[in-house]
Amino acid sequence: MLKKISDLEWEISENFKPGMRVPARIYANQNLVNKMRKDHTFDQLIGVAFLPGIYKWAIALPDAHQGYGFPIGGVAATDMETGVISPGGVGYDINCGVRLLRCSLNKKDLIPHMQTLLNNLFRNIPSGLGSKGKISSLSFPELDKVLRDGAGWGVENGYGWEEDLLHSEERGCMKNANTAKVSQKAKDRGRSQIGSLGSGNHFLEIQYVDKIFKPDIAKQLGIIEEGQTTVMIHTGSRGFGHQVCSDFLRTMEQAMNKYPDIKVPDRELACAPLNSKEGTDYMEAMACAANFAWCNRQMITHWVRESFENALKKPADELDLHLIYDVAHNIAKLEEHKINGTTKKVCVHRKGATRAFPPNHKVLPPDYKNIGQPVLLPGSMGTASYLLVGAVRAMDLSFGSTAHGAGRSLSRQAALKKFWGETVQKELEAQGTFVKAATPRVLSEEAPGAYKDIHEVAQVSHDLGIATLVLRLKPLGVTKG
C-alpha cells in the first residue's frame, strides 16, 4: 500500500481504492510511519483523497494520528469553484492555536518566583472542563463584536497592545465572519468562556530557551541568548467552536444528499461545495469561532502580563513581554497556491497543522518578511517545544504547512490506564518543571509518555525543508486545565 519516495516521503496511489481523486502523501520518517500504522491515520487520509476538487495530495504531516474525519496532522486544498469544505478537516476546536511571548529574564532570575507566578496564572486564567472566564458573561451584542473583530476586540477593550495584532496570523481576525450564521446554542456556550484556558491538551507554560539553532533569526524575534524565558499559550475556541462544528456537521451530512458528485467513504467527512449556501454559511460561522479563539488568547495574554507584573513588581513592557507570534492549528483558509505552474485560489484545510509560509510571502508582517512565518510546535509536559520558520519547499510539498506539535501516540483512555497523575507530577517536578493542574486526571491524560517524540517531528519538518529550526524551548512551569 505504502510506496517509499524518500526517507521522509511516502505515498499511497490514487488507484489504491476506487473513488480516490489524488494520492495520499505522508511526510514522516520510518519510526513515525510505524506509529501511524497503529491507528486509522492512513484509512482516514485515503478518505480525504475522495473529496471533490482536491488538488495534488491528501497530506499527513509527521505528527499525524487518528482524528475525526481527517487525521490530526492532515492537510488538503480544494478548488474554489469545484471543491468542497469539510468541517472534519478543521475539527471541533476551531482555531485551537498557540502564541508565544518572550521575556527578558533569564531562567535563573525567574525560578525563585515560579510558585508565585504559577499561582497567579492559575488564579487569573480559569482552566479546566467547562471553565468560565473572569468576565462572567458578555452581553450577546458584545459577544457579536468579539466574533466579528477577534483579537482586535480584546485590544480595543484594554486586553493587550496594538502591536499584538501585527504578530498574529490574519492579524487575529478573519474578515468574513457572519454572526447570523452561528446558532444561539453556540453563543450561549461561548459567552461565559471567553478568557479561559479550557481542558484537554490546552496549557499555559513558562519556558526557557534551551538551544538556539539560528542566532540571527532568533535575534530578530527578540531571543538574544540561551536561558532566556518565554511564555506559551495553547488554547482555542472552547465550547463555542465545538458547537459550531457540531451544528455544521449535521447540516453537511443532510446537504450531501443534494450533491450527487459528493461520495465520501465516511460520514465524518461530511462536506458541501465551497460555493453552496451550506459551504458559505460554514465558512462564515467558522470565521466567528476562529475570531473567538484569537480574542480568547489575546485576553489570556493580558492576564499573563498582569500575573508577571504582580509577581515580579515590574511593568510588562520592561519585562519585554512582547508577542513573538500567534498561529492557528485548526482552520480552513482561502489562499493562492501554484499548482502545475498556475496560480489557483484554493481552500486549505489545516487540521492539526501550522501554516508555514516562507520568506517574502505577502501576508507576513514587515519585520518578519525576510525570515518567514514563525511556526510554533508545542511539545508535551516535561519535554520540549520548538520555534521554526516557514521554508520555501512547504509551498510545493504541503500548501505552506507543517506539523503542529508532538501528536498523540496513546488515546486519553489508554493514558489514564498507564499513568497516575500524582506520579506524573512528582516526576516532572523532580526534573525541574513546576506543574499546577485542575485535577490529577488531566496529568494522566496529558503525560509526556502519551505523545510522540517532539524532537523527531521537528527534525523531520526541518530535514524535509518545509520549516527551519530556530530554537528549542523547555518548560519551567505549566498550568493545565
C-alpha positions, 0 to 999 in steps of 0.5 A, a space after each residue: 500500500 505504502 510506496 517509499 519516495 524518500 526517507 521522509 516521503 511516502 505515498 499511497 496511489 490514487 488507484 489504491 481504492 476506487 473513488 480516490 481523486 489524488 494520492 495520499 502523501 505522508 511526510 514522516 520518517 520510518 519510526 513515525 510511519 510505524 506509529 501511524 500504522 497503529 491507528 486509522 491515520 492512513 484509512 482516514 487520509 485515503 478518505 480525504 483523497 475522495 473529496 471533490 476538487 482536491 488538488 495534488 495530495 491528501 497530506 499527513 504531516 509527521 505528527 499525524 494520528 487518528 482524528 475525526 474525519 481527517 487525521 490530526 496532522 492532515 492537510 488538503 486544498 480544494 478548488 474554489 469553484 469545484 471543491 468542497 469544505 469539510 468541517 472534519 478537516 478543521 475539527 471541533 476546536 476551531 482555531 485551537 492555536 498557540 502564541 508565544 511571548 518572550 521575556 527578558 529574564 533569564 531562567 535563573 532570575 525567574 525560578 525563585 518566583 515560579 510558585 508565585 507566578 504559577 499561582 497567579 496564572 492559575 488564579 487569573 486564567 480559569 482552566 479546566 472542563 467547562 471553565 468560565 472566564 473572569 468576565 462572567 458573561 458578555 452581553 450577546 451584542 458584545 459577544 457579536 463584536 468579539 466574533 466579528 473583530 477577534 483579537 482586535 476586540 480584546 485590544 480595543 477593550 484594554 486586553 493587550 497592545 496594538 502591536 499584538 495584532 501585527 504578530 498574529 496570523 490574519 492579524 487575529 481576525 478573519 474578515 468574513 465572519 457572519 454572526 447570523 450564521 452561528 446558532 444561539 446554542 453556540 453563543 450561549 456556550 461561548 459567552 461565559 468562556 471567553 478568557 479561559 484556558 479550557 481542558 484537554 491538551 490546552 496549557 499555559 507554560 513558562 519556558 526557557 530557551 534551551 538551544 538556539 539553532 539560528 542566532 540571527 533569526 532568533 535575534 530578530 524575534 527578540 531571543 538574544 541568548 540561551 536561558 532566556 524565558 518565554 511564555 506559551 499559550 495553547 488554547 482555542 475556541 472552547 465550547 463555542 467552536 465545538 458547537 459550531 462544528 457540531 451544528 455544521 456537521 449535521 447540516 453537511 451530512 443532510 446537504 450531501 444528499 443534494 450533491 450527487 458528485 459528493 461520495 465520501 467513504 465516511 460520514 465524518 467527512 461530511 462536506 458541501 461545495 465551497 460555493 453552496 449556501 451550506 459551504 458559505 454559511 460554514 465558512 462564515 460561522 467558522 470565521 466567528 469561532 476562529 475570531 473567538 479563539 484569537 480574542 480568547 488568547 489575546 485576553 489570556 495574554 493580558 492576564 499573563 502580563 498582569 500575573 508577571 507584573 504582580 509577581 515580579 513588581 515590574 511593568 510588562 513592557 520592561 519585562 519585554 513581554 512582547 508577542 513573538 507570534 500567534 498561529 492557528 492549528 485548526 482552520 480552513 483558509 482561502 489562499 493562492 497556491 501554484 499548482 502545475 505552474 498556475 496560480 489557483 485560489 484554493 481552500 486549505 484545510 489545516 487540521 492539526 497543522 501550522 501554516 508555514 509560509 516562507 520568506 517574502 510571502 505577502 501576508 507576513 508582517 514587515 519585520 518578519 518578511 525576510 525570515 518567514 512565518 514563525 511556526 510554533 510546535 508545542 511539545 508535551 509536559 516535561 519535554 520540549 517545544 520548538 520555534 521554526 520558520 516557514 521554508 520555501 519547499 512547504 509551498 510545493 510539498 504541503 500548501 505552506 504547512 507543517 506539523 503542529 506539535 508532538 501528536 498523540 501516540 496513546 488515546 486519553 483512555 489508554 493514558 489514564 490506564 498507564 499513568 497516575 497523575 500524582 506520579 506524573 507530577 512528582 516526576 516532572 517536578 523532580 526534573 525541574 518543571 513546576 506543574 499546577 493542574 485542575 485535577 490529577 486526571 488531566 496529568 494522566 491524560 496529558 503525560 509526556 509518555 502519551 505523545 510522540 517524540 517532539 524532537 523527531 517531528 521537528 527534525 523531520 519538518 526541518 530535514 524535509 525543508 518545509 520549516 527551519 529550526 530556530 530554537 528549542 524551548 523547555 518548560 519551567 512551569 505549566 498550568 493545565 486545565 
